[in-house]
Amino acid sequence: MSVFRRPKKHRRWLWGIALLLTAVIVFFEIRLKPVTASAAEIQAQALAAELISSSVSEVLEEIDNSTEKAEIITYSREGTVTSIHANAALTNRIKNRVTLKIQEELSEVQNRRMDIPLGTILGSDLFSGTGPQIPLSLSLSGSIRSDFDSVLESGGINQTVHKLFLHITADITVLMPLHSFKTTVHTSVLISETVIVGTVPAFTYPAAGLSSS
């Protein structure tokens, strides 16, 4: 009789192991999704901000090496600023090149390794950040929006500082093995600034879609 019972017991052990493995997989999947999403969002935003900064710096460095300026400033005979105009052709070119450069940099982030400690995945406050590192991967893609804006700030007695900013918004899609999600990164980069002594001059930015505030 025992000869015929052993296979049944063996099958029960196999079913038990299979159920245990299923339970472990489900547990880790439930725990992994929120933990990895939170960790990946932080890492994706930091990485995107770094890529945006380097992309803008690279484009501006190319512009600085040329004779063109983002703003055209005219002066009176006394040396005071009488008007500031946007160089529409250059500012639009900066926007287009920055947008394309950032999109290219984001698309190159494929299967970037990200390590999360096992203690963090288990949700233990005591062991959070400890234990063996569980490797995961993330990939990025996104759409970029950019626009210029001019701002006037007080620069001291009888002085005004005119600043030109490039505002960049990156809507990023983060792809991971278990799921995907979206996040947004906002960055503002100072393009140029001009110290104005005396009366604030006229500003014209119609062609570049700029505004002074």
C-alpha positions in Angstrom: 0.0 0.0 0.0 2.8 2.4 0.8 4.1 2.0 -2.7 1.0 3.7 -4.1 0.8 6.4 -1.4 4.2 7.9 -2.0 3.4 9.5 -5.4 0.3 11.1 -3.8 2.4 12.6 -1.0 5.0 13.7 -3.5 2.3 15.5 -5.5 1.0 17.2 -2.4 4.5 18.5 -1.6 4.8 19.8 -5.2 1.5 21.5 -4.9 2.5 23.0 -1.6 5.7 24.3 -2.9 3.9 25.7 -6.0 1.4 27.5 -3.8 4.1 28.9 -1.6 6.1 30.2 -4.6 2.9 31.8 -6.0 2.2 33.5 -2.7 5.8 34.8 -2.5 5.6 36.1 -6.1 2.3 37.8 -5.4 3.6 39.3 -2.2 6.7 40.7 -3.8 4.7 42.0 -6.8 2.3 43.8 -4.5 5.2 45.2 -2.4 7.4 46.0 -5.4 5.0 48.1 -7.3 4.6 51.0 -4.9 8.2 50.8 -3.6 9.7 50.7 -7.1 7.4 53.4 -8.3 8.4 55.7 -5.6 12.2 55.0 -5.9 12.0 55.1 -9.7 10.2 58.4 -9.7 12.8 60.0 -7.5 15.6 58.6 -9.7 13.9 59.5 -13.0 13.3 63.1 -11.9 16.9 63.5 -10.8 18.2 61.9 -14.0 15.9 64.0 -16.1 16.9 67.2 -14.4 20.6 66.3 -14.9 19.9 65.6 -18.6 18.0 68.8 -19.1 20.7 70.9 -17.4 23.5 69.3 -19.5 21.5 69.6 -22.7 20.8 73.3 -22.1 24.4 73.9 -21.2 25.6 72.2 -24.4 23.3 74.3 -26.6 24.1 77.5 -24.9 27.8 76.8 -25.1 27.4 76.5 -28.9 25.5 79.8 -28.9 28.1 81.6 -26.8 30.7 80.7 -29.3 28.8 82.6 -31.9 28.4 86.3 -32.3 24.6 86.1 -31.9 22.9 87.1 -28.6 19.4 86.1 -27.3 18.6 89.8 -26.7 19.4 92.9 -28.7 20.1 95.9 -26.4 20.3 99.5 -27.6 22.0 102.3 -25.6 21.7 106.0 -25.5 24.7 108.3 -26.0 24.9 108.5 -22.2 25.3 104.7 -22.0 21.9 103.9 -20.5 19.7 101.1 -21.9 16.9 102.5 -24.1 15.4 99.2 -25.3 15.7 95.5 -25.2 14.4 93.3 -28.0 14.3 89.5 -28.3 16.4 88.0 -31.1 13.4 86.0 -32.4 15.4 83.8 -34.8 17.9 82.8 -32.1 15.5 82.3 -29.3 13.3 80.0 -31.4 16.4 78.1 -32.5 17.5 77.7 -28.9 14.0 76.3 -28.0 14.0 73.8 -30.9 17.6 72.6 -30.3 17.1 72.3 -26.5 13.8 70.3 -27.0 15.4 67.9 -29.5 18.5 67.5 -27.5 16.6 66.6 -24.3 14.4 64.1 -26.1 17.4 62.4 -27.6 19.1 62.2 -24.2 16.0 60.7 -22.6 15.5 58.1 -25.3 19.1 56.9 -24.6 18.1 55.9 -21.1 17.2 52.3 -21.7 17.3 49.5 -19.1 19.1 51.7 -16.6 19.9 49.6 -13.5 18.3 50.6 -10.2 19.1 48.7 -7.0 16.5 48.6 -4.1 17.4 47.0 -0.7 15.4 44.0 0.2 14.5 45.5 3.6 12.9 48.4 1.8 10.8 46.1 -0.4 9.7 44.1 2.7 8.3 47.3 4.2 10.2 47.0 7.4 11.0 50.3 9.1 13.7 48.6 11.1 15.5 47.1 8.1 14.6 49.8 5.5 17.6 50.5 3.3 19.4 47.4 4.4 19.8 43.9 3.0 20.9 42.6 -0.4 20.2 44.9 -3.4 17.4 43.8 -5.7 18.3 44.9 -9.3 15.6 46.5 -11.4 15.7 48.4 -14.7 14.0 51.5 -16.0 13.7 53.2 -19.3 12.7 56.8 -20.1 10.9 58.6 -22.8 9.1 61.9 -22.8 7.8 65.0 -24.5 9.4 68.4 -23.9 7.8 71.9 -23.8 9.9 75.0 -23.5 9.2 78.7 -23.5 11.0 82.0 -22.7 10.0 84.5 -20.1 11.5 87.8 -19.1 11.5 89.1 -15.6 12.3 92.5 -14.0 13.8 92.6 -10.6 15.1 95.4 -8.4 18.9 95.6 -8.4 19.4 98.3 -5.9 19.2 102.1 -5.9 18.0 103.3 -9.3 18.8 99.9 -10.8 16.7 97.2 -12.4 17.8 93.7 -13.5 16.2 92.3 -16.6 16.5 88.4 -16.7 15.6 86.1 -19.5 14.7 82.6 -18.5 14.0 79.4 -20.5 11.3 77.4 -18.8 11.3 73.7 -19.6 8.6 71.1 -18.8 9.4 67.4 -19.4 6.5 64.9 -19.3 8.4 61.7 -18.7 7.2 58.1 -19.1 9.0 55.6 -16.9 9.0 52.0 -18.1 9.8 49.2 -15.7 9.4 45.4 -15.8 6.3 45.4 -13.5 4.6 48.6 -14.6 5.0 52.0 -16.1 4.0 55.5 -14.9 4.4 59.2 -15.8 6.1 62.0 -14.0 6.8 65.7 -14.7 9.9 67.7 -14.3 10.0 71.5 -14.3 13.3 73.4 -14.8 14.1 77.1 -15.4 17.4 78.2 -16.8 18.8 81.7 -16.8 19.8 82.7 -20.3 20.9 86.2 -19.9 20.6 89.2 -17.5 21.1 92.9 -18.0 21.5 95.6 -15.3 19.5 98.7 -16.2 20.4 102.0 -14.5 17.7 104.7 -14.4 14.4 104.5 -16.3 13.2 101.1 -17.3 13.2 100.9 -21.1 10.7 99.4 -23.5 10.7 95.6 -24.0 9.5 94.0 -27.2 9.1 90.2 -27.6 6.2 89.6 -30.0 8.0 87.3 -32.5 9.5 85.0 -29.9 6.3 84.6 -27.9 8.0 86.1 -24.8 6.5 88.3 -22.1 7.9 90.6 -19.5 6.6 90.5 -15.9 
